[in-house]
């Protein structure tokens, strides 16, 4: 009896994970077994589990599992693995597990490694005013985002890009990198490149309740980058309005305001006497308010 072919395994989440799954399935031979793991989305993010599960149910060569802990699954007792991919996966995979893949386990990361290793790299890159970001495909390693690289795709940041537009651009970069790399990874002929660890930089996990609060004492450019870097599909930057009436501080009556969009107002006015955050005008065209920032603009 012929031995069953080794499986390709995908750990994925979000709409990007679904796009990746669809492309991976299209590129693989029709008889190639594919095992997919995903998990339930959190209440504050767009749903994705049902779409991923539904796609898998349409194809007889895909085996789907809803689990955050794939290493604990019993399927590995009878499943040989050729290759593993991680796309939007949020949970640690132990080395003893990811080493079972014959040709390795590979991760897609939203930066041009070794820069921006860690959490929310694209958000941090936009907040820092980077003009170019990208995607790196690398072999998983014990140290965070430190593995040998398969390849990279560079993506330009345009002046009016937001985190929303960049998610779309980077998703296309994922798919382009997959198409370029899959054959070599399947055959085990890919030549990997070591990262220059001396050039590595790192990012911390973001805490939206703390990190997304706007400070109107910041200069205008920083405020614009912050709003655009945190807008949909993320939680958004926010501030508080109200809390002051007739000379009295009434902090308990402040209203939280999420700022989804922002435009730099160029009316040639520069304030030398002002309070940062003060509303100084109203735009009928954009139906928004003009606010003075920390640099008087």
N, C-alpha and C positions, 0 to 999 in steps of 0.2 A: 504494500500500500504506500502510495507516495506521501512524503512528509508535507504537512501543511506549510504554506509559505509564512515567513515571519511577518509580523504586523508592523504597520506604522502607527504611532500613538500621538495624539494631539491633546494637550491640556489647554483649554481656551475659555475666554469669557468676553462679554460685550459684543456690540455690533461688529467691531473689527475682527473678533474671533470668528464670527459667522462668515464674514467675507473671506477670511483666510481658509476656513474649512471648505467653503465652496470652491475656492481656487485649487486647494490641495487635492480635493477629490477629482476635479477636472484633469489635473496634471498626472495623477497616478493611473496605472493600468486598471481597467474595469474589474479585474479579479483580485486586486491588491487589498488584503484585509486592512481595515482602518478602525482603530479604537479611539473613541472620543470621550473625554471627561470634561464636565462643566459643573456649575453650581448655581444656586439661586442668587439672584441679584439682591442688593440691599434696597430698602424702601425709598431711598433718595436718588436712585439712579434708574435710567431707562431699562425696561425689561429685556432680557436676552436669552434666558434659559429655555423658554418654550420654543423660540425660533430655532435655536441650535438643535434641540431635541427633535423638532418636527423635520428639519432637514435630514437628520440621521435616519429617521424612520422611513424615509422615502427610498433608501438605498440599502440593498441587501448585504453589501460588503462592509457596512458600517455598524459597529457595536457601540452603543451609547451608555454612559454611566453618569449619574448625578451624584457626585461625591467630591468633597474637598480634600479627602485623604486617599488618593489613588494607590499609594504604596501599601495600604492595608487591604486592598481588594484581593479576593481569592483567585481572580482570573489569571494571575501571573503564574500560577502553578502549571497551567496548561497552554500558556501563550508565549511564544517566542517573539522577541521584539527586535526589529531591524533598526528603527530610528524613532526618536521622540522629539516633539516640538512643544515649546511653551509660548503661548501668545496671550498676553493679558492675564496670565496666571498669578495669583496672589499668595500662594501658600508654598511653604518650603517643601522641597523634595529631598529626602535623605540620599547621601552619596551611594549607599548600598543599593538603593532603588534605581537611581538614574544610570548607574553603571551597567544595568542589565541590557541596555540597548547595544546591539552588536556594532552599529556604526556611530553611536554616540547620541547624546541628548543636547538639543540646541535651543537657544533662547533668542528672541527678538527684543532688542532694547531701544528705546526712543532717544538715542543720542549717538554722537560720533565718538565712541569709546576710544581712549580711556577717559574722555571728558564726561562729566555729569553721570558718574556711576551713582546708583541709588534710586531714591523716590522722586516721582513726578518730574522727570528731567525736562520735559517740554515746557511745563509751567514755569519752572525756574529759569529756563533759557529765555523765555519771553519776558519775564520780570527783569532779567539782567540785560535786556536789549540786544540779544544775539541776533546777528543778521543771517546766520545759517545754522540749521539743526540737521538731524538725520536719523537714520536707523542703522543699527549694527546687528548682524547675526553672528552669534558666537557659541562656542561649545561651553556648556555649563561647567562651573568649577566651584570649589568650596568657598572661596572668597567672593564677595559680592561683585558681580559684573566684571570679573577679571579673566575670563576664559579666552582661549585662542579664537581669533576671528575668522569667519568664513568670508565676509564681505561687508561693505557699507553702501548706503545710498544717501547722497546729500540732498537737502531740501532747503531752498532759499526762503527766508522770511520776508514777505512783502510788507510795506509800510502799514497797511490796514489789516493785516492778518490778526486773527484772534485765536484762542485755543481751539475754538470750534473749527475754523478753517484749517488749522494745522493738523488736527486729528485726521481730517479727510486726506490731506496731502501725505501725511506719514503712513496712513493705511495703504495708499497706492504704492508707496515706497516699500512697504512690507511685501506686497504682492509681486512687485518687480524683482525684489531680492530673492523671493522664493522661486520664481521662474528661472532665474539665473543659476540658482544653487542646487535645486532638488536632484538633478541627475547625478551630480558628483557625490552628494550625500548618500543617495541610494546605493551607488556602486562602491562607496568607500574610497573614492579617488580624489576627494577634495584636499587641497593643500591649505593648511591653516597657518595663520600669521599671529605671532605673539604680540600682545599689547605692550606698549612702552609704559610700564607701570610708574616710572618716574614722573610722567606727565599726567597722572590720574588726578581727577578732582571728584568731589562727592557732594551729594545733596541729601538733606534731611527729609524725613516725613513731614508733610504739612498738616497742621491742625486748623481746619477752616475757621472755627470760632475765634481763634487768636490771630492767625496769619492773614485772614481775608479782610480784616478791619482796615478801612481807609484812614489815613492820617492826612488831613488837609494841609498840614505844615510841610508836607513833601512838595518838591518841585513838580510843575505841571507834567513834565515828561514821565516821571516815575508813576504818577497817578494814572496817566493814560495807559502805560504798560501794565499796571496792576489790574485795571478793569478789563482790558482785552485779554490778559493772561488767565483770568479766572471766570470769564463769562460762560454761558452755556456751551457744552453740556455739563459744566461743573457748577458748583454752588453759587458762584458770583461773589464779587467784592461788595462790601456793605459799609454803611455808616449809620449814624443816628440823627434824627431830626426832632425838633421840639425840645421840651425839657426846660424852657425858660419863658417866663411870662411876667410882665409888669415888675421887673427887677427881682423876681424870685426864682430860685433854682428849684425845679420840680423834676428831678432826674427820673423818678418813677414813671413819668408820663412820656418818656422818650419813645419814639417810634423807630423801629429798625427799617432801613431802606436799602434794598439791594440795587446796585447800580449795574445794569446789564450792558449799557452802551455809553460811549463817551466820545466827544469830538473836541479837538483843540480849537478854541475860539480865537481867531486872529482879527480883532477889531482895532489893533494898534493902541490899546489902552494898557498902561502899566501903573499899578497902584503902589504908592509909597506910604500910604496910611491905610491899613486894612487889618482885618481879622481873618486868618485862613479859614476857609469853609463858609464864609459869608456869601449868601446869594445876592448877586448884583444885577441880575437881568433875567429875561425870559425870551425864548425863541419861539415864535409862532410856527416857523417852518419845521423844526425838529420836535416841538412840544416839550422842550427841555429847559432847564434853568442854567444860567451862567453862574459859576462859583469861582471865587478867588482862591488861588492856590498859594503855597508857601513862598513862591518866588515872585508873587505880585502879579501873576498873569491870569 
